[in-house]
């Protein structure tokens, strides 16, 4: 637990002094796990801070990190803070132009990069404000660049004089110091630098202490981008609590790492949990026979028990059966996920209630949260022992949350940003009388828990005047076994359509099972049987939606929406403007010459839909 108003850097200093031999960072390289203890980590951070001070970097100046997760990422982050520098993360998928925009806007002096690709993309930035490139990974070809120095060359024992200068900087740190500039991922416009100071961090950590139970025994697996506020804030919170962080540079390897590193906690986003849920169920069903029947019966009883917990009732016979199911079925699933997960914070988008219930039955508490970059991540989160879904819990202690005009969620508290860097007008638009206007819509339920509906800017208005909340529809439809991603189109249209990326493994398995022959994936997508099956699945998945909300036409897209192509953000949110522009022809084809189609195969042109009039 943290004492009130202790500077986060001083908390880290305490941890290094109190438990120097305790492991703090873990990573896997060349098939082997490696680690630093607190003594090694703190010593390296001091040495790097000393070198940056020796080279003339002054308090308040900017350094950037342009890389995937690694122990070096956190090392540079902490070293920058020790030297009273401002750390500016850049998403590793950013193009040279995007990175240059952030570097120029913030005034980054030194830029730390990861793998070769990131270093190469960063080289042109030396023509701007960047003075020094520091590749953090080993074996990087620096292309004979005189302004590039490998990280390993910057870390060496400090002279007594230089150590005194580092100690002085640490002594002089202030809670009012700017800690970081985090540029928003930009789903709705040009990224803006969010100014967060150490007081924001201190207040946020204190708020978390009052809601969560995190301590020295905890180990988190960090696989979401550290360049995003969500993962980075959580990693720093774990460190200040004296816990351990295992970094993962490739999210696709999480399944491999979980049973090896055995984390107690890890941050997740809904799409990750949906994939885990679908994968576990698919494996059980594929096994067939007795294993499949046991899994289905165990899940059925587990969900029934969950309903009893929600109602506050008890069925002793059911509870006894569930204890047996836990030993026979669910314990094995938990072991595959490491066996020690006791809390999985989840945010970034709406989590399907069925997925949340699935993990509750497994005995893995998913702690649903809500927050933004501007609020240093968490505003609300669910309590321990929460058995209900569909809400994001209560505000953290010390945070005021209200519902403003047009059902907008507004927030006030010590975790709210200082403002947008060099953008007073943009700051004034969202900060009014100390209240931050989030742009999200929601309401409080009867228990006082916050329920999210959608983003104001993402609400779509059909030509018939109906408002569509795309994220809710996308989340519901993406639960289909043959569907990987969905992008809803409805703005100023007279019906809802969708771009759908199929789940290729499942789709190709299905095609094989019904003996469909095809030369390539594009041919498979055009097969009439596949179109019919997709249409049938959509009808099933859209039960419960209002008629005007339902997808009436769809186009199957052959490749996933990706971060690399700019179609989704690093936290897997759709960049709708990019998608609409890239798939303009496909979208227009779905509406061409048609006022309304009830189904993709209908020929009912010029037919009026009363729901859209």
N, C-alpha and C positions, 0 to 999 in steps of 0.2 A: 504494500500500500504506500501511497505517496503522501508526504506532508504538504500542506497547502502552500502554494506559491514558491516551491523550490524550483529553481531553473532546471530544465531537462538535462542540460549538460552536467550540472552538478550532481544530478541523480545518477548519471552514467559513471561519473567520477567515483561516487560512493560505491557503486556495484563493483567497479574494478578494484577498489581498495579492500572491500569486504570479502570478496570471493574471487581472488586472482586466478585460482586454478580451476574454477568452474567453467565448463564449455559454454560458449556464447554463440558462435557461428559454425554452421555445418554446410558442406557442399560436396557433391559427387563429381569426380573428375577421373577420366581414364579408368572407369569401372570401380574406383575406390572412393570411400568416404573420407573426407578430411575435416579438420576442425581447428578453430582458434579458441583458446581460453580467454578469459577477460584480460589477463596480463598481456598476452600477445596482441589482442585487438587494441587495447588502450595504448600500448607502446607504439604500434604501427600508426595509429591515428595521430598521436603526438608528433611522430617523426614526419609524417606527411604535412601536418599543419605547420611544423617548423620550416620545412622546405618552401612552402608557399609564402610564409612570412619572410624568409630569407630572400626570396625572389621579388619582394616588394608589394605583394598583395595586401591592401589595406582593409580595415574593418568596413563592412558595408558593400564591398565590391562583389561582383557576381562570378560564380563558377558554374559550369553546366555539366550534367551527366547525361550521356547519349548512349544508352546501353541496356541490354536485358539484365535481369536479376543475377546478382552474383555477390559473394562476400565483399568483393572490392567495391561494389556499388555502395553498400552500407558503410564501408570503411571511408570512402571519399566523402560521403554525406556527413558523417560524424566529424571527420577531420576539418571539413569546411566550417562546420559550426564551432569547433574549438578555436579556429583562427578568426572567428567573428565575420566570416564571409557569408554571403547569401547563396544558397544552393538552388539552381534552376534545373529541374529534370526535363528531359526531352524524350518523347516516346521513341523507342528504337526503330519503329516502323516509319518514322517521319522521313520524308524526302529531304534532299539537300535544301530545296527552296523553303520547306516548312521549318526546318531546323534553323536556317538563316534568318527567317522572320522572327523567331523567338530570340535568337542570339542578338540580333540587331536591336530588337525592342527592349530587351533587358540589359544589354551591354555586357555580355559574358566575356570575361578576360581569358580564362582557362576552360577548355572543354575536354572532359574525360570521356573516352569512347570504349566500346566493347570489342566486338569481333571485327574482322577485316572489313566487312561490308560497311559497318558504321564508321570506321576510320576513313575509308575511301570517300564516303558521302560527306564527311566533315572537312576534308581537305580544302574545298573551295571557300570555307568559312574563314580561312586565314586572310582572305582578301578584305574581310570586314573588320569587326571589332575584336575577334578572337586572336589572341597573341600566342597561345600555347595549346597544342594538342597533346593529350596524355592517353595513349592506348593502355587499357587496364589488363587486357588478355595477353597471354604469352604467345610468342611466335608471330606477332603482327609485323608485316612488311611496311615500314614507315615511308617507303618510296623516296628515300634519301632526303626527306623533309627536315630542314634545319630547325624548324619550330616544333618538332615532335620529340617527346621524351617518354619512354616506357615508364609505367608506374613503378616497376621494380627499381628503377634508377633513382627514384625520388625518396625512397624509404631506406634510411640508414641512421646509425646512432647520431644523436644531436650533441653539439658542443654544449658546454655548461651555459654559455651566454644565450644560445638559441633556445635551450630548454627554459631558461628564465623568461624569455619573451613569450613562449607558448603559455607558460604558467600565468603570466601577466594577462594575456588575452582571456584565458579561462576565468581568471579572477574578476575581470572587468565586464564579463557578459551581463547583459541586462534583459529582463523579461520583455522590455519594449523593443529590443533589437528585432529587425526583420529576419526571420529564420529561412524563409523560402518564398520563391515565386513559382506558383504552379499554374501552367497555362491550361485553360479549360480545353476539353477534347474537341469542342467546336462542332456539335451536331447541328446547330442552328445558325452559326455565323462564324466570324473571324475569332480565333482564340484570344482570350484576354488573360493577362497575368494576375492571378489572385495573390494578394499580399497577405501572408500569414506570419505572425510574430510568435515569439516564444511564450508570451502570455496566453495566446490562443492554445498552444500546445499544453501548457501547464493546466489551464482551466479544463481543457478537454480530457486530459488524463485523470484529473481529480473527479470529473463527472463519471468517467468510466469506472473508477474505483468504487463509487457508490452503487453502481448497478451490477458490475461483473466481479467474478472471483478469479483473478489472474495472479500468478505468483512465480517463484523461482523454479517450481517443478514443471512449468509449462514449456512446450516446444511447438512452435508454429511452422508450418511448411508454407513458404512464400513463393507462390507461382503466378499470381496476378502481377501485372507490371508495377514495379516500385516507382515508376514515373507517375503513377496515378495516386491521388491522395489516399484512397481507401487502403491499399496494401502498405503504403509507406507509413501512414499514421499508425496502423496496427503493428507493424514491425517495431517502430520506435516505442510504442506503448509496452510491447512485450519486453524489449530491452530494458526500459526504465523500471519494469517490475522485476528485473533480474532473471527473466526467462531466456530461452534460446530460440534462434531463428535458423532454419534450414532453407537455403535458397535453391530455386529451380528455374533454370533459364528457358526450358522448353516445356510449356504446359501440357504437351502431348505425353510427357513422361511421368506425369503425376501418378498415374496408376501403378507404374513400376516402382516409384519411390515410396509410396505410402506404407507398404508392408515392411520396407527396409528401415526407414527413419522413425516410424511409429509416432507421428505427431499427436499432441493432445488437442490442438486447435489448428484451424487454417481458415483464411478468408475465402469465400466463394461467391460466384455470381449465379443467378438462376439457370443460365444455359448449361453451366458445368454440372449442377446438381441434377438437371433434367437428363443429361447424358448418362450420368452415373446410374440414375434410377432406371432409365430405359435399358442400359447395359446389363444390370443385375437381373431384370425381369426377362430380357431376351435370352440370357444364359440359362435361366431356370426353365423357360419354356422349350428351349432348344434341347435340353437334356431329356425332356419327355418322361413318360412312364411315371414311376413312383416319385422321383425327385420333383417333377413338375407338380404333381398332385399335392405333395407335402407343402411345397412353397405356396401354392394357391390357397390351401386350407389355412396355413400359418398366417398369411396376409389377411385373409377374411376374418379370422379370429382377432388378429391384432387391430384391425380397423374397427371391429365391433367393440373391443375393449377401449379403444380411443373414444368412441362415442359415449361410453359409460363415464369415462373420465371427464368429458366435456359437460355431461349432464350432472355430474356429481353422484352417480349411482355406482353400485358394486354388484358384480356377478362373480361369486367365489369360484364356481365351477369353471367359468371362462378364464378367470385369472390363473387358475391351476393349469389349464391347457396352455395358456400363453407362456407360462414358465417353462413348460416342456418344449414349446415351439422355439423359445429363445435359445435353449441349449442345442436343439436339433438343427435349427435353420439359421436364426439371426446372428448367433455368435460367430458362425463361419463367415457370414457376410462382413461383420465388423472386423474380423481378423484380416480379411482381404483389404480392408481400408486402414490397416495398421493396428487395430485392436484397442487403441487408447483415446480415440476422438471423443471428447466430452463436450465440445462446443464448436459449432461451425457458423461464424457470422456470415450472413448472406445479404447482399444489397446490390444496388445498381439498376434493378428493374423489378418488375412484379414476379414473384414466384408462384407457380401454379399450386393452389391449395392441395391438390392430389399428391404432388411431389413432396410438399411439406409433411403431409400426413404419412407418406411412405417412410420418410426418415424418422419420424416420431415412432412409428411401429418398429423400425429397426433398432431403436434405442440410441440414435444419434441426434442429439438436440441441435436443430438448425435455428440459430438466433437471427430472426429477421430484423433488418435495420433499415433506416432511411437517413440519408444525408447528402451533402453536396461538397464540392471542392471548397465553396465559399464558407462552409461551416466546419471545416477540418473534418470532413466525413460525418460521423454519427450525430444525428439530432434525436432520433427515437430508436428504441430496440425492444424486442419482446423480453419478458421476464423469464427467469428459470421456472420450470413447471408449467409453462404455457402449453395448453393442449388445443387451442383454437387457431384457425388460420384466417387469412383474409385481411389482416391488419399488420401494422409495423410497430405495435406496442406503444408504450408511454414515452414522453420526452425524458431525456436524461435529466437528473437533478441539476438545477441551475439554469436550465434552458426554458425560455418561454415560447410557446407555440400557439398561434391563433389562426383562425380562418378569416381571411379578409374578403374583399370584394371579388365577385366571380368565383367564390370558393377557393381563392388562392391561399396557400399555406405561407404564413409569414413567421419569421423566427428572430428571437433576440437572446443574446447570451454572450458569455466570454469567449466562446469558440468561434464567433462570427468574424469574418475577415476584416482587415483594416480597410480594404477597398481594392479596386482594380488599378494596377500599376500604370501611371501616366494617363489614366482615363477617368477624369473627374465626372464627365457627363454620364458615362456608363455607370459609374458608382452611384451617382445621384438618382439614376433611374431605378436602382434596386434597393438602395439604402434610404429609408425615409423615417425620420425620428427614431433612429437606432434600430429599426425593424428591417430585417432583410427579406425582400420579396422574392420567393424562390422560383416562381413561374410554374409551380406544381399545384394541382388541384387535389382537394381532399376534404375530409370531414372527421369529426370525432364520433365514435360509437357510444352506446349507452354507458359503457364502462370507462370512457375517457381515453380510449386508445385511438391512435390516428389511423385512418383508412385512406389510402391513396386511390385516386381515380385515374388521372392522366396529367400530362404536361399541357399547360394552356396553349403553348406554341405548337403542340403536336395534335391537338384536337382538329379533326377534319370536318368540314361542313359540306354536305352533299348539295347538289344543285336544288334539291327539294327542301333544303333548310334543316335537315337532320344532322345532329352532331355525332361523329364517330370517334371512339377512343381506340386508336389503332393497336396500341400495345396490348390491350386486353384481348382483342381478337387474335392477334399474332401469337400471344402466349398460349391461348386455348388451342389453336390449330396446330401449332408446332409440337404439340404433345402426340401427334399421330406417329405411328411406327414407321411410316414411309416418308415422313416430312422432316427435314433438317432445319430450314429457315423459311420465314415468310415475311414479305413486305406488302403491307396493305396500301391500296390506292383508292382514294375516295374524295379528295378535295375538289369541290366544284364539279363533281361527276354525278350522274343520275343513278349509279349503283356502285357497290363495292366490288373491286377486283383485287387480284393478288398476284405477285411474282412468288413462285414457290420453288425452293431448292430441295430436291429429294434427298432422303437419306440413302446414299448410294449402296451401301452394303446391304441394307434391308431390301431395297428395290431390286437389286440384282439377284438376291436370294429368292425373292418372290418370282421374278421372271423365270428363273431356272426351275422353280417348283411347278410352274404352269407351262413349261416347255416353250417359252417364247424365244425365238431365234433373232439375233440382231448382230450387226457388225461393229457398232460403236454406241456410246451412250446417247448421242444425239438421236440416232435412229430409234433407240429404246424409248426415249421421251415422246416420240411422235406416234408410237404404236397405239392403235385405238383401244386395245385392251387395257393398257396402262392408264390412258386418259379416263376410261370408264371406272377403273378401280380408284383412281385418285378422286374422281367426282363422288363416288360412293363414300369414301373415307371422309371427305369434306362434309358431306351431309350429316354423317354420324358425329363428327367433331364439333359441328356448329349447333347442335341441339342446345336449347337454352338461350341462344342469341335472338334478339328481336329480328324481325324479317328484314328491316332496312340495314341491319348490321352484317348480314350474311354475305359471304363471298359468292358472287353470281358467275363470274368468269375468272379463269386463272391461266397463267402461262408458266410452264415448267422451265426452270433455268438450269443449264448444264453444269455450272460451277458455283461453289459456295461464295457468298458475300465475304470478302476478306479484308483484313486490316491493310495488307500490302497494296491492295487496289483502291484503298480509301473508301470502301463501301460500308465499313463498320469501324467503330472506335476501338481502342485497346480494351475497353470493358464490354465489348461485343454489342454495343448499341448501334442501331442502323443510322447511317448518315443518309437521310432520306433524299436530300437534294442531289447528292451524288448518284444515288440509285435511280432516281427519276430521270436524271439527265442521261445516264448510260443506257437505260432501257426504254428510252422515249418511244422508239418505233414499236417495241413489243406492247407497250402500254396503250399507245394509240390504236393499235390493231384490235385490242379487246373492246374498244368503244366505237370503232369505225362503222358508221351507218347503222348504229344500234341505239335505240333509246333505252331498251331494257331487255336483258336476257335473264331468265330465271335459272337457266343452266347453260353450261358452256356449249352444249350441242343444240340448244333451242334455235329455231328459226323465227321466233316470234318478234319480228321487228315492229317498231311503231306501236308497241303495246304498252299501255300505261300501268305503272305500279302505284296503287293508291298510297303506299307508305312513303313514296318519294314525291308526291305531288304537294 
